Structure formats: C-alpha cells, structure tokens
Amino acid sequence: MIDTDLAYGSDPAQQADIYVPDQPNGAAIVYIHGGGWFRGDKTRDQEIGQLLADAGYVAALINYRLAPAHQFPAAQDDLHAFLAWFAASDYEFDRAKVGLLGASVGGTMAISESIQGGQPVVTWSAVVDFANWVQQHQTVKASVDAKQELGITEPHAIHESFYKYFVQTYLGDLTPARLTAVNPLNHLTEKLGPTLMYNSTDELVPLPGVFRFLEQAAAFKRDIAVHVVPGSGHARDYTQFALPGTLSFFGYHLGVDH
C-alpha cells in the first residue's frame, strides 16, 4: 500500500509518500532525495520506496522546500519536522527503529539529522566538506551547466562549477559562517548514529572530503564506514551497487536481521 502526497506541513512542498509493507519488520526508513537543494522530487525514487517496503520497512519518501525560494536551513528544518510528524502518525513501526537514507545533499541532511538524533544513516555521495572545498576553489565560477553557460568541457571543472552553484544557491552567500552552519563536519558529536557512506572514486563529491569526515567522526569514536564505489557515478547512479550493503546495514542496526 502506498499513501501519496501526505502533508506534514503547510507548504505545498512539505509532502511525503509512505510505502506500507505487506510483511512489516517493525522498523522504518526515511529516504531523502538529492538535487542540490534546488531540484528533485520524491516521485523519481518510487522504486526505492517499493524496495524498502518489500524488505519489510515502512518507507517514507519526502519532499522538502527548495532553493532559491527557500534557503538554508529550510530543507533541514523540513526533514526534522517530517520526523516529528512521522513519529506522531498512526503508522505502525517501532519509533526507536528509524533509519535515514539520503542521496547526495539528501545524505548531507540525513547525517545532520543523525548528529542530533542518533539514527542509523546510510548516504550515497553525501556532501560533507563545504567549508574546506570552497576555500580551495575560490576562483571557480558557479554554474548549473558550465558546459553550456561557460564553455567548459573538462568533467572535473564542470563538477566544480555545479558544486559551487548548488551550495551558493542554498546558502545565499559563501561566508565562512554560512558554510560552517550547513557543514556536518563542523557539527560532529558523539551522538552521530552508526553511519555508512558510499562515494565513488572520481565523482562530483571529492573523496578527500569524505575521508576528512570519516577521520573526524572516528575522533568522536563513532561507528562509521566509507565504502568506495569504483568509477565516477554520483549517488543514484550506483544504486544497484549500494543496495545490498545498504539493506544489510539497516537490517543489522535496526535489529531486523533474520
């Protein structure tokens, strides 16, 4: 059963689809889509909701307010608001067994929420090192489509322009204070839940930033692992590669392994 477009807030973007399993395992997973905080929609990830439900989870796919109309911290606030709505809902699952799964900036949001709530979290290409990245790329021109707008053809340079574009669009400016506010690496505590991060070897999200996050989380003695995906795919590009490990991770940490 799928309940679609359930309002968890007053804004039209604050809606969720809930996938109810035929054979529930007692746990729930919330999936947060990517799209650089300025695009993306839950309807593009329906197969994720169905896969999670088939595995026994009450699966929630959420939409959230998007930039530039709604800048930081709107998206993060929406995830937090949805989790409160979900916990208060009539859906049947153990409120102590909720996992977070996020793609790209959805992974960023999942980690930021777990830092507060301690939920188990899996990310596919989470962006976690904004401040260091921007400092090292001061001369990069922000562009949503650098090939078309700037005539750039080199793949890494295209990625860099897009990276700067979506961060700038969500934050409004790139001052150190704003970058630090959104950057999970700057807010790590011992409360971060068990975390599994997937990231490709050569993609939009540079691996060195992911490893910096890993090192910092390890300093807080957190349960964290990084799984490096061969190739250049970003987030949903390697879903089939990441799904077995993702499901195994949640099965263990949400206590539903059979």
PyRosetta script that sets phi, psi and omega in degrees:
from pyrosetta import init, pose_from_sequence

init()
pose = pose_from_sequence("MIDTDLAYGSDPAQQADIYVPDQPNGAAIVYIHGGGWFRGDKTRDQEIGQLLADAGYVAALINYRLAPAHQFPAAQDDLHAFLAWFAASDYEFDRAKVGLLGASVGGTMAISESIQGGQPVVTWSAVVDFANWVQQHQTVKASVDAKQELGITEPHAIHESFYKYFVQTYLGDLTPARLTAVNPLNHLTEKLGPTLMYNSTDELVPLPGVFRFLEQAAAFKRDIAVHVVPGSGHARDYTQFALPGTLSFFGYHLGVDH")
pose.set_psi(1, 138.9)
pose.set_omega(1, 178.5)
pose.set_phi(2, -126.4)
pose.set_psi(2, 124.9)
pose.set_omega(2, 173.3)
pose.set_phi(3, -102.1)
pose.set_psi(3, 119.0)
pose.set_omega(3, -172.2)
pose.set_phi(4, -107.8)
pose.set_psi(4, 151.6)
pose.set_omega(4, 172.8)
pose.set_phi(5, 54.5)
pose.set_psi(5, 44.9)
pose.set_omega(5, 176.2)
pose.set_phi(6, -79.8)
pose.set_psi(6, 127.7)
pose.set_omega(6, -177.9)
pose.set_phi(7, -81.1)
pose.set_psi(7, 124.9)
pose.set_omega(7, 174.3)
pose.set_phi(8, -110.7)
pose.set_psi(8, 3.9)
pose.set_omega(8, 177.3)
pose.set_phi(9, -159.5)
pose.set_psi(9, -177.8)
pose.set_omega(9, -174.6)
pose.set_phi(10, -87.6)
pose.set_psi(10, -18.4)
pose.set_omega(10, 179.8)
pose.set_phi(11, -79.0)
pose.set_psi(11, 142.2)
pose.set_omega(11, 179.7)
pose.set_phi(12, -57.0)
pose.set_psi(12, -25.7)
pose.set_omega(12, 179.8)
pose.set_phi(13, -77.2)
pose.set_psi(13, -17.7)
pose.set_omega(13, -175.2)
pose.set_phi(14, -85.5)
pose.set_psi(14, 75.0)
pose.set_omega(14, -178.4)
pose.set_phi(15, -134.8)
pose.set_psi(15, 157.2)
pose.set_omega(15, -179.3)
pose.set_phi(16, -140.8)
pose.set_psi(16, 151.6)
pose.set_omega(16, 169.4)
pose.set_phi(17, -108.5)
pose.set_psi(17, 132.2)
pose.set_omega(17, -179.6)
pose.set_phi(18, -114.8)
pose.set_psi(18, 123.9)
pose.set_omega(18, 178.7)
pose.set_phi(19, -101.5)
pose.set_psi(19, 117.7)
pose.set_omega(19, -177.2)
pose.set_phi(20, -101.1)
pose.set_psi(20, 123.1)
pose.set_omega(20, -175.9)
pose.set_phi(21, -74.0)
pose.set_psi(21, 150.9)
pose.set_omega(21, 174.0)
pose.set_phi(22, -70.8)
pose.set_psi(22, -33.7)
pose.set_omega(22, 179.9)
pose.set_phi(23, -126.2)
pose.set_psi(23, 83.0)
pose.set_omega(23, -173.9)
pose.set_phi(24, -67.0)
pose.set_psi(24, 144.1)
pose.set_omega(24, 177.3)
pose.set_phi(25, -102.0)
pose.set_psi(25, 1.9)
pose.set_omega(25, 176.6)
pose.set_phi(26, 93.9)
pose.set_psi(26, -6.0)
pose.set_omega(26, -177.8)
pose.set_phi(27, -114.5)
pose.set_psi(27, 169.8)
pose.set_omega(27, 179.2)
pose.set_phi(28, -136.0)
pose.set_psi(28, 150.8)
pose.set_omega(28, 174.7)
pose.set_phi(29, -130.7)
pose.set_psi(29, 133.2)
pose.set_omega(29, 176.5)
pose.set_phi(30, -105.5)
pose.set_psi(30, 124.7)
pose.set_omega(30, 180.0)
pose.set_phi(31, -104.2)
pose.set_psi(31, 131.7)
pose.set_omega(31, -178.9)
pose.set_phi(32, -117.7)
pose.set_psi(32, 118.5)
pose.set_omega(32, -175.7)
pose.set_phi(33, -72.5)
pose.set_psi(33, 161.4)
pose.set_omega(33, 174.8)
pose.set_phi(34, -94.0)
pose.set_psi(34, -160.5)
pose.set_omega(34, -179.2)
pose.set_phi(35, 122.4)
pose.set_psi(35, 17.6)
pose.set_omega(35, 174.7)
pose.set_phi(36, 67.6)
pose.set_psi(36, 19.0)
pose.set_omega(36, -178.9)
pose.set_phi(37, 69.3)
pose.set_psi(37, 1.3)
pose.set_omega(37, 180.0)
pose.set_phi(38, -120.6)
pose.set_psi(38, -4.2)
pose.set_omega(38, 177.4)
pose.set_phi(39, -156.4)
pose.set_psi(39, 176.7)
pose.set_omega(39, -178.2)
pose.set_phi(40, 111.0)
pose.set_psi(40, 154.9)
pose.set_omega(40, -178.0)
pose.set_phi(41, -157.8)
pose.set_psi(41, 143.9)
pose.set_omega(41, -178.8)
pose.set_phi(42, -59.2)
pose.set_psi(42, -27.2)
pose.set_omega(42, -177.0)
pose.set_phi(43, -66.6)
pose.set_psi(43, -19.4)
pose.set_omega(43, 179.8)
pose.set_phi(44, -78.7)
pose.set_psi(44, -8.7)
pose.set_omega(44, -175.4)
pose.set_phi(45, -121.8)
pose.set_psi(45, 30.0)
pose.set_omega(45, -177.4)
pose.set_phi(46, -59.4)
pose.set_psi(46, -34.4)
pose.set_omega(46, -179.0)
pose.set_phi(47, -66.2)
pose.set_psi(47, -28.2)
pose.set_omega(47, 176.4)
pose.set_phi(48, -66.5)
pose.set_psi(48, -45.8)
pose.set_omega(48, 178.3)
pose.set_phi(49, -59.3)
pose.set_psi(49, -41.9)
pose.set_omega(49, -178.9)
pose.set_phi(50, -69.2)
pose.set_psi(50, -40.1)
pose.set_omega(50, 178.0)
pose.set_phi(51, -61.4)
pose.set_psi(51, -42.1)
pose.set_omega(51, 179.9)
pose.set_phi(52, -67.4)
pose.set_psi(52, -40.3)
pose.set_omega(52, 177.6)
pose.set_phi(53, -65.3)
pose.set_psi(53, -39.4)
pose.set_omega(53, 178.1)
pose.set_phi(54, -62.7)
pose.set_psi(54, -27.1)
pose.set_omega(54, 178.1)
pose.set_phi(55, -85.0)
pose.set_psi(55, 0.3)
pose.set_omega(55, 175.0)
pose.set_phi(56, 104.4)
pose.set_psi(56, -1.5)
pose.set_omega(56, -176.9)
pose.set_phi(57, -89.5)
pose.set_psi(57, 143.0)
pose.set_omega(57, 161.5)
pose.set_phi(58, -72.1)
pose.set_psi(58, 114.4)
pose.set_omega(58, -173.0)
pose.set_phi(59, -109.4)
pose.set_psi(59, 129.9)
pose.set_omega(59, 178.6)
pose.set_phi(60, -115.5)
pose.set_psi(60, 126.1)
pose.set_omega(60, 173.0)
pose.set_phi(61, -110.3)
pose.set_psi(61, 122.7)
pose.set_omega(61, -173.6)
pose.set_phi(62, -113.9)
pose.set_psi(62, 148.3)
pose.set_omega(62, 162.9)
pose.set_phi(63, -99.9)
pose.set_psi(63, 158.8)
pose.set_omega(63, 178.6)
pose.set_phi(64, -147.1)
pose.set_psi(64, 163.5)
pose.set_omega(64, -178.5)
pose.set_phi(65, -64.1)
pose.set_psi(65, 143.2)
pose.set_omega(65, -172.8)
pose.set_phi(66, -115.1)
pose.set_psi(66, 151.6)
pose.set_omega(66, 173.1)
pose.set_phi(67, -77.5)
pose.set_psi(67, 160.6)
pose.set_omega(67, 2.2)
pose.set_phi(68, -83.5)
pose.set_psi(68, -8.0)
pose.set_omega(68, -180.0)
pose.set_phi(69, -63.6)
pose.set_psi(69, -33.6)
pose.set_omega(69, -178.6)
pose.set_phi(70, -128.0)
pose.set_psi(70, 103.2)
pose.set_omega(70, -176.5)
pose.set_phi(71, -95.3)
pose.set_psi(71, 175.5)
pose.set_omega(71, 179.1)
pose.set_phi(72, -47.1)
pose.set_psi(72, 134.4)
pose.set_omega(72, 8.4)
pose.set_phi(73, -103.3)
pose.set_psi(73, 30.3)
pose.set_omega(73, -172.3)
pose.set_phi(74, -54.6)
pose.set_psi(74, -50.4)
pose.set_omega(74, -177.2)
pose.set_phi(75, -61.4)
pose.set_psi(75, -44.2)
pose.set_omega(75, -179.9)
pose.set_phi(76, -64.8)
pose.set_psi(76, -40.9)
pose.set_omega(76, 177.2)
pose.set_phi(77, -60.7)
pose.set_psi(77, -37.2)
pose.set_omega(77, -179.4)
pose.set_phi(78, -67.1)
pose.set_psi(78, -41.7)
pose.set_omega(78, 176.8)
pose.set_phi(79, -60.2)
pose.set_psi(79, -44.5)
pose.set_omega(79, -179.9)
pose.set_phi(80, -62.7)
pose.set_psi(80, -41.7)
pose.set_omega(80, 179.4)
pose.set_phi(81, -66.1)
pose.set_psi(81, -39.7)
pose.set_omega(81, 178.9)
pose.set_phi(82, -62.6)
pose.set_psi(82, -43.4)
pose.set_omega(82, -178.4)
pose.set_phi(83, -60.9)
pose.set_psi(83, -37.2)
pose.set_omega(83, 176.3)
pose.set_phi(84, -66.7)
pose.set_psi(84, -42.1)
pose.set_omega(84, 178.2)
pose.set_phi(85, -62.7)
pose.set_psi(85, -43.9)
pose.set_omega(85, -177.8)
pose.set_phi(86, -62.8)
pose.set_psi(86, -43.9)
pose.set_omega(86, -179.5)
pose.set_phi(87, -64.5)
pose.set_psi(87, -31.2)
pose.set_omega(87, -178.9)
pose.set_phi(88, -89.1)
pose.set_psi(88, -3.4)
pose.set_omega(88, -175.7)
pose.set_phi(89, -77.1)
pose.set_psi(89, 176.4)
pose.set_omega(89, 178.9)
pose.set_phi(90, -88.7)
pose.set_psi(90, 0.5)
pose.set_omega(90, -179.0)
pose.set_phi(91, -66.0)
pose.set_psi(91, 140.2)
pose.set_omega(91, -173.7)
pose.set_phi(92, -93.4)
pose.set_psi(92, 107.6)
pose.set_omega(92, 173.5)
pose.set_phi(93, -163.3)
pose.set_psi(93, 158.2)
pose.set_omega(93, 178.6)
pose.set_phi(94, -72.6)
pose.set_psi(94, 118.1)
pose.set_omega(94, -177.6)
pose.set_phi(95, -63.9)
pose.set_psi(95, -16.0)
pose.set_omega(95, 177.0)
pose.set_phi(96, -89.8)
pose.set_psi(96, 0.0)
pose.set_omega(96, -178.9)
pose.set_phi(97, -123.6)
pose.set_psi(97, 71.4)
pose.set_omega(97, 179.1)
pose.set_phi(98, -123.3)
pose.set_psi(98, 122.3)
pose.set_omega(98, 177.1)
pose.set_phi(99, -105.1)
pose.set_psi(99, 156.6)
pose.set_omega(99, 178.9)
pose.set_phi(100, -118.3)
pose.set_psi(100, 129.1)
pose.set_omega(100, 178.8)
pose.set_phi(101, -125.9)
pose.set_psi(101, 122.3)
pose.set_omega(101, -176.9)
pose.set_phi(102, -134.6)
pose.set_psi(102, 141.8)
pose.set_omega(102, 176.9)
pose.set_phi(103, -105.5)
pose.set_psi(103, 131.4)
pose.set_omega(103, 178.5)
pose.set_phi(104, 55.7)
pose.set_psi(104, -124.1)
pose.set_omega(104, -180.0)
pose.set_phi(105, -66.6)
pose.set_psi(105, -19.8)
pose.set_omega(105, 170.9)
pose.set_phi(106, -62.2)
pose.set_psi(106, -34.2)
pose.set_omega(106, 174.2)
pose.set_phi(107, -68.4)
pose.set_psi(107, -37.2)
pose.set_omega(107, 175.1)
pose.set_phi(108, -58.9)
pose.set_psi(108, -46.2)
pose.set_omega(108, 179.5)
pose.set_phi(109, -64.6)
pose.set_psi(109, -39.2)
pose.set_omega(109, 179.6)
pose.set_phi(110, -62.5)
pose.set_psi(110, -44.8)
pose.set_omega(110, 178.9)
pose.set_phi(111, -64.0)
pose.set_psi(111, -44.0)
pose.set_omega(111, -179.4)
pose.set_phi(112, -61.3)
pose.set_psi(112, -36.9)
pose.set_omega(112, 177.9)
pose.set_phi(113, -70.2)
pose.set_psi(113, -41.2)
pose.set_omega(113, 179.9)
pose.set_phi(114, -64.7)
pose.set_psi(114, -31.0)
pose.set_omega(114, 176.9)
pose.set_phi(115, -61.6)
pose.set_psi(115, -29.1)
pose.set_omega(115, 176.8)
pose.set_phi(116, -88.3)
pose.set_psi(116, -42.0)
pose.set_omega(116, -169.1)
pose.set_phi(117, -107.2)
pose.set_psi(117, -13.3)
pose.set_omega(117, 176.3)
pose.set_phi(118, 77.6)
pose.set_psi(118, 15.0)
pose.set_omega(118, -179.2)
pose.set_phi(119, -69.8)
pose.set_psi(119, 148.4)
pose.set_omega(119, 169.3)
pose.set_phi(120, -61.2)
pose.set_psi(120, 139.4)
pose.set_omega(120, -174.3)
pose.set_phi(121, -139.3)
pose.set_psi(121, 137.7)
pose.set_omega(121, 171.7)
pose.set_phi(122, -120.7)
pose.set_psi(122, 133.9)
pose.set_omega(122, 178.6)
pose.set_phi(123, -123.7)
pose.set_psi(123, 142.0)
pose.set_omega(123, 172.4)
pose.set_phi(124, -112.0)
pose.set_psi(124, 101.3)
pose.set_omega(124, 179.3)
pose.set_phi(125, 64.3)
pose.set_psi(125, 46.2)
pose.set_omega(125, 175.7)
pose.set_phi(126, -65.8)
pose.set_psi(126, 143.4)
pose.set_omega(126, 177.3)
pose.set_phi(127, -95.3)
pose.set_psi(127, 115.1)
pose.set_omega(127, -169.6)
pose.set_phi(128, -131.3)
pose.set_psi(128, 10.8)
pose.set_omega(128, -172.4)
pose.set_phi(129, -139.9)
pose.set_psi(129, 45.1)
pose.set_omega(129, -174.3)
pose.set_phi(130, -57.7)
pose.set_psi(130, -50.2)
pose.set_omega(130, -171.1)
pose.set_phi(131, -60.6)
pose.set_psi(131, -49.3)
pose.set_omega(131, 179.2)
pose.set_phi(132, -63.5)
pose.set_psi(132, -40.7)
pose.set_omega(132, -177.4)
pose.set_phi(133, -62.3)
pose.set_psi(133, -48.6)
pose.set_omega(133, -178.1)
pose.set_phi(134, -63.5)
pose.set_psi(134, -39.5)
pose.set_omega(134, 178.6)
pose.set_phi(135, -60.2)
pose.set_psi(135, -34.5)
pose.set_omega(135, -178.0)
pose.set_phi(136, -87.3)
pose.set_psi(136, -5.1)
pose.set_omega(136, -176.7)
pose.set_phi(137, -131.1)
pose.set_psi(137, 46.5)
pose.set_omega(137, -176.1)
pose.set_phi(138, -61.1)
pose.set_psi(138, -33.7)
pose.set_omega(138, -173.3)
pose.set_phi(139, -89.0)
pose.set_psi(139, -4.3)
pose.set_omega(139, -179.2)
pose.set_phi(140, -68.7)
pose.set_psi(140, 133.3)
pose.set_omega(140, 176.3)
pose.set_phi(141, -88.8)
pose.set_psi(141, 128.9)
pose.set_omega(141, -178.7)
pose.set_phi(142, -72.7)
pose.set_psi(142, 133.7)
pose.set_omega(142, 178.4)
pose.set_phi(143, -158.4)
pose.set_psi(143, 135.8)
pose.set_omega(143, 177.1)
pose.set_phi(144, -73.1)
pose.set_psi(144, -24.3)
pose.set_omega(144, 178.9)
pose.set_phi(145, -146.3)
pose.set_psi(145, 81.0)
pose.set_omega(145, -172.9)
pose.set_phi(146, -64.7)
pose.set_psi(146, -29.5)
pose.set_omega(146, 178.9)
pose.set_phi(147, -64.8)
pose.set_psi(147, -45.6)
pose.set_omega(147, -178.1)
pose.set_phi(148, -77.5)
pose.set_psi(148, -44.0)
pose.set_omega(148, -172.3)
pose.set_phi(149, -83.7)
pose.set_psi(149, -34.1)
pose.set_omega(149, -174.2)
pose.set_phi(150, -115.9)
pose.set_psi(150, -5.1)
pose.set_omega(150, -179.7)
pose.set_phi(151, 73.5)
pose.set_psi(151, 19.4)
pose.set_omega(151, -179.7)
pose.set_phi(152, -82.8)
pose.set_psi(152, 136.0)
pose.set_omega(152, -179.2)
pose.set_phi(153, -117.5)
pose.set_psi(153, -18.5)
pose.set_omega(153, -177.8)
pose.set_phi(154, -72.7)
pose.set_psi(154, 124.5)
pose.set_omega(154, -173.2)
pose.set_phi(155, -56.4)
pose.set_psi(155, -41.7)
pose.set_omega(155, -179.0)
pose.set_phi(156, -65.6)
pose.set_psi(156, -39.0)
pose.set_omega(156, 179.4)
pose.set_phi(157, -67.1)
pose.set_psi(157, -37.1)
pose.set_omega(157, 175.8)
pose.set_phi(158, -62.4)
pose.set_psi(158, -45.0)
pose.set_omega(158, 177.9)
pose.set_phi(159, -60.2)
pose.set_psi(159, -42.9)
pose.set_omega(159, -177.8)
pose.set_phi(160, -63.7)
pose.set_psi(160, -40.7)
pose.set_omega(160, 178.7)
pose.set_phi(161, -65.3)
pose.set_psi(161, -40.3)
pose.set_omega(161, -179.9)
pose.set_phi(162, -69.2)
pose.set_psi(162, -42.3)
pose.set_omega(162, 178.2)
pose.set_phi(163, -55.6)
pose.set_psi(163, -49.7)
pose.set_omega(163, -178.6)
pose.set_phi(164, -64.6)
pose.set_psi(164, -34.8)
pose.set_omega(164, -179.6)
pose.set_phi(165, -63.1)
pose.set_psi(165, -50.3)
pose.set_omega(165, -173.3)
pose.set_phi(166, -72.9)
pose.set_psi(166, -32.1)
pose.set_omega(166, 176.4)
pose.set_phi(167, -66.1)
pose.set_psi(167, -45.0)
pose.set_omega(167, -179.4)
pose.set_phi(168, -65.7)
pose.set_psi(168, -38.0)
pose.set_omega(168, -179.4)
pose.set_phi(169, -65.8)
pose.set_psi(169, -39.8)
pose.set_omega(169, -179.3)
pose.set_phi(170, -75.6)
pose.set_psi(170, -40.0)
pose.set_omega(170, -176.2)
pose.set_phi(171, -84.1)
pose.set_psi(171, -26.2)
pose.set_omega(171, -175.9)
pose.set_phi(172, 89.1)
pose.set_psi(172, -37.5)
pose.set_omega(172, 173.6)
pose.set_phi(173, -150.9)
pose.set_psi(173, 170.2)
pose.set_omega(173, -175.8)
pose.set_phi(174, -114.8)
pose.set_psi(174, 37.5)
pose.set_omega(174, 176.1)
pose.set_phi(175, -69.2)
pose.set_psi(175, 151.3)
pose.set_omega(175, 179.9)
pose.set_phi(176, -53.7)
pose.set_psi(176, -37.7)
pose.set_omega(176, -178.6)
pose.set_phi(177, -64.0)
pose.set_psi(177, -42.3)
pose.set_omega(177, -179.9)
pose.set_phi(178, -69.1)
pose.set_psi(178, -43.2)
pose.set_omega(178, 179.9)
pose.set_phi(179, -62.0)
pose.set_psi(179, -41.2)
pose.set_omega(179, 179.0)
pose.set_phi(180, -66.5)
pose.set_psi(180, -36.1)
pose.set_omega(180, -177.2)
pose.set_phi(181, -62.4)
pose.set_psi(181, -37.4)
pose.set_omega(181, -175.8)
pose.set_phi(182, -93.0)
pose.set_psi(182, -12.7)
pose.set_omega(182, -170.1)
pose.set_phi(183, -85.3)
pose.set_psi(183, 110.8)
pose.set_omega(183, -177.7)
pose.set_phi(184, -57.2)
pose.set_psi(184, -31.8)
pose.set_omega(184, -178.0)
pose.set_phi(185, -58.5)
pose.set_psi(185, -30.5)
pose.set_omega(185, -177.9)
pose.set_phi(186, -82.8)
pose.set_psi(186, -4.9)
pose.set_omega(186, -174.5)
pose.set_phi(187, -122.7)
pose.set_psi(187, 9.5)
pose.set_omega(187, -177.6)
pose.set_phi(188, -58.7)
pose.set_psi(188, 138.3)
pose.set_omega(188, 173.1)
pose.set_phi(189, -139.2)
pose.set_psi(189, 178.2)
pose.set_omega(189, 177.8)
pose.set_phi(190, -73.1)
pose.set_psi(190, 2.6)
pose.set_omega(190, -179.6)
pose.set_phi(191, -88.8)
pose.set_psi(191, -15.3)
pose.set_omega(191, 180.0)
pose.set_phi(192, -52.2)
pose.set_psi(192, 128.5)
pose.set_omega(192, -179.7)
pose.set_phi(193, -73.2)
pose.set_psi(193, 174.9)
pose.set_omega(193, 176.1)
pose.set_phi(194, -53.1)
pose.set_psi(194, 133.3)
pose.set_omega(194, -170.8)
pose.set_phi(195, -132.8)
pose.set_psi(195, 133.2)
pose.set_omega(195, 173.8)
pose.set_phi(196, -125.0)
pose.set_psi(196, 119.1)
pose.set_omega(196, -177.7)
pose.set_phi(197, -113.0)
pose.set_psi(197, 123.5)
pose.set_omega(197, 171.3)
pose.set_phi(198, -97.6)
pose.set_psi(198, 144.6)
pose.set_omega(198, 177.0)
pose.set_phi(199, -161.2)
pose.set_psi(199, 135.7)
pose.set_omega(199, 179.7)
pose.set_phi(200, -74.9)
pose.set_psi(200, 161.3)
pose.set_omega(200, -176.9)
pose.set_phi(201, -67.1)
pose.set_psi(201, -32.4)
pose.set_omega(201, -173.4)
pose.set_phi(202, -146.3)
pose.set_psi(202, 82.7)
pose.set_omega(202, -173.2)
pose.set_phi(203, -138.8)
pose.set_psi(203, -168.8)
pose.set_omega(203, 179.8)
pose.set_phi(204, -56.5)
pose.set_psi(204, -41.2)
pose.set_omega(204, -179.9)
pose.set_phi(205, -94.0)
pose.set_psi(205, 112.2)
pose.set_omega(205, -176.5)
pose.set_phi(206, -67.2)
pose.set_psi(206, 135.8)
pose.set_omega(206, -179.6)
pose.set_phi(207, -59.9)
pose.set_psi(207, -36.6)
pose.set_omega(207, -179.1)
pose.set_phi(208, -55.7)
pose.set_psi(208, -35.9)
pose.set_omega(208, 178.1)
pose.set_phi(209, -67.9)
pose.set_psi(209, -37.2)
pose.set_omega(209, 177.5)
pose.set_phi(210, -65.1)
pose.set_psi(210, -41.1)
pose.set_omega(210, 179.1)
pose.set_phi(211, -68.3)
pose.set_psi(211, -31.9)
pose.set_omega(211, 174.9)
pose.set_phi(212, -63.8)
pose.set_psi(212, -41.0)
pose.set_omega(212, 178.2)
pose.set_phi(213, -63.6)
pose.set_psi(213, -43.7)
pose.set_omega(213, 178.1)
pose.set_phi(214, -57.7)
pose.set_psi(214, -46.3)
pose.set_omega(214, -178.7)
pose.set_phi(215, -62.7)
pose.set_psi(215, -42.1)
pose.set_omega(215, -179.5)
pose.set_phi(216, -67.5)
pose.set_psi(216, -41.0)
pose.set_omega(216, 178.7)
pose.set_phi(217, -65.4)
pose.set_psi(217, -37.3)
pose.set_omega(217, 177.9)
pose.set_phi(218, -63.4)
pose.set_psi(218, -33.2)
pose.set_omega(218, 177.9)
pose.set_phi(219, -64.2)
pose.set_psi(219, -26.7)
pose.set_omega(219, 175.4)
pose.set_phi(220, -90.9)
pose.set_psi(220, 9.2)
pose.set_omega(220, 178.0)
pose.set_phi(221, 59.3)
pose.set_psi(221, 40.5)
pose.set_omega(221, -179.7)
pose.set_phi(222, -87.2)
pose.set_psi(222, 156.6)
pose.set_omega(222, 174.0)
pose.set_phi(223, -83.7)
pose.set_psi(223, 101.0)
pose.set_omega(223, -174.0)
pose.set_phi(224, -144.9)
pose.set_psi(224, 144.1)
pose.set_omega(224, 177.0)
pose.set_phi(225, -142.0)
pose.set_psi(225, 148.2)
pose.set_omega(225, 173.4)
pose.set_phi(226, -116.4)
pose.set_psi(226, 126.7)
pose.set_omega(226, 176.5)
pose.set_phi(227, -108.5)
pose.set_psi(227, 113.3)
pose.set_omega(227, -178.5)
pose.set_phi(228, -83.4)
pose.set_psi(228, 125.6)
pose.set_omega(228, -178.6)
pose.set_phi(229, -96.6)
pose.set_psi(229, 125.4)
pose.set_omega(229, 178.1)
pose.set_phi(230, -60.3)
pose.set_psi(230, 139.8)
pose.set_omega(230, 174.1)
pose.set_phi(231, 105.8)
pose.set_psi(231, -161.3)
pose.set_omega(231, -173.5)
pose.set_phi(232, -121.5)
pose.set_psi(232, 10.4)
pose.set_omega(232, -179.0)
pose.set_phi(233, -67.3)
pose.set_psi(233, 147.7)
pose.set_omega(233, -179.7)
pose.set_phi(234, -116.4)
pose.set_psi(234, 124.5)
pose.set_omega(234, 170.8)
pose.set_phi(235, 55.2)
pose.set_psi(235, -108.7)
pose.set_omega(235, -175.6)
pose.set_phi(236, -65.3)
pose.set_psi(236, -12.8)
pose.set_omega(236, 178.2)
pose.set_phi(237, -63.5)
pose.set_psi(237, -27.1)
pose.set_omega(237, -176.1)
pose.set_phi(238, -118.8)
pose.set_psi(238, 29.4)
pose.set_omega(238, -179.0)
pose.set_phi(239, -52.0)
pose.set_psi(239, -48.3)
pose.set_omega(239, -176.3)
pose.set_phi(240, -62.1)
pose.set_psi(240, -33.6)
pose.set_omega(240, 177.4)
pose.set_phi(241, -67.3)
pose.set_psi(241, -41.5)
pose.set_omega(241, -171.0)
pose.set_phi(242, -86.4)
pose.set_psi(242, -20.7)
pose.set_omega(242, -172.8)
pose.set_phi(243, -59.7)
pose.set_psi(243, -47.0)
pose.set_omega(243, -179.0)
pose.set_phi(244, -57.3)
pose.set_psi(244, -46.4)
pose.set_omega(244, 179.0)
pose.set_phi(245, -67.5)
pose.set_psi(245, -35.1)
pose.set_omega(245, 178.6)
pose.set_phi(246, -63.1)
pose.set_psi(246, -47.9)
pose.set_omega(246, -179.2)
pose.set_phi(247, -66.6)
pose.set_psi(247, -38.3)
pose.set_omega(247, 178.1)
pose.set_phi(248, -63.3)
pose.set_psi(248, -42.8)
pose.set_omega(248, 178.8)
pose.set_phi(249, -60.3)
pose.set_psi(249, -50.2)
pose.set_omega(249, -179.5)
pose.set_phi(250, -66.5)
pose.set_psi(250, -38.2)
pose.set_omega(250, 178.0)
pose.set_phi(251, -57.1)
pose.set_psi(251, -41.7)
pose.set_omega(251, -179.5)
pose.set_phi(252, -72.4)
pose.set_psi(252, -50.9)
pose.set_omega(252, -172.1)
pose.set_phi(253, -78.1)
pose.set_psi(253, -18.1)
pose.set_omega(253, 175.1)
pose.set_phi(254, -100.5)
pose.set_psi(254, 4.8)
pose.set_omega(254, 172.7)
pose.set_phi(255, 67.6)
pose.set_psi(255, 37.0)
pose.set_omega(255, -179.1)
pose.set_phi(256, -121.0)
pose.set_psi(256, 12.5)
pose.set_omega(256, 176.2)
pose.set_phi(257, -60.9)
pose.set_psi(257, 139.2)
pose.set_omega(257, 179.7)
pose.set_phi(258, -98.9)
pose.dump_pdb("model.pdb")
